[in-house]
Amino acid sequence: MIRLAIRFFPALVLACVIGGCDSPFGPSDVAGTYVLERVGSSPVPAVIGDTEYGTFTILADTFRLERDGSGSEVQVLRVQRHEAGAPATTETLRNPLGYSLTGGRGIEIGYSCGPPNTLCALLNSVPALSGHFTGDGLVIDYPEPYVFRRID
């Protein structure tokens, strides 16, 4: 039995190295500030939506994760309405959030909002965000990956 364990141990170590085995981590390991660098393959600023209403461009997005599982997101969007003569506007969204760490290096984020019919409440009618931590940041799995770099 010991011989069998000794024989397969190097293979297990190699599989772990190649497969990216990570040590367990907690909120104190991920607490920090994360800034958006790109959406999919597009660097910021990046168009994130084009609807009948208008074109939405993300100018900046920052997550701040605290050690207690709380945090915040500040997102700056430019909205260019398709209505003739409508000026472009810049919207800043500030949302408190909570997060939990999931198996491996995963994260799930949920938002806390104020009254119904606010922009935050409408945005949060969608399921929580999920993603994973990388060596230097965070990737949020939205239709396209939102890639954030940790700055502290």
Buried (B, 14 or more C-beta within 10 A) or exposed (E): EEEEEEEEEEEEEEEEEEEEEEEEEEBEEBBBBBBBBBBEEEEBBBEBEEEEEBBBBBBEBBBBBBEEBBBBBEBBBBBBEEEEEEEEEEEEEEBEBBBEBEEEBEBBBEBEBEEEEEEBEEEBEEEBBEBBBEEEBBBBEBEBBBBBBBEE
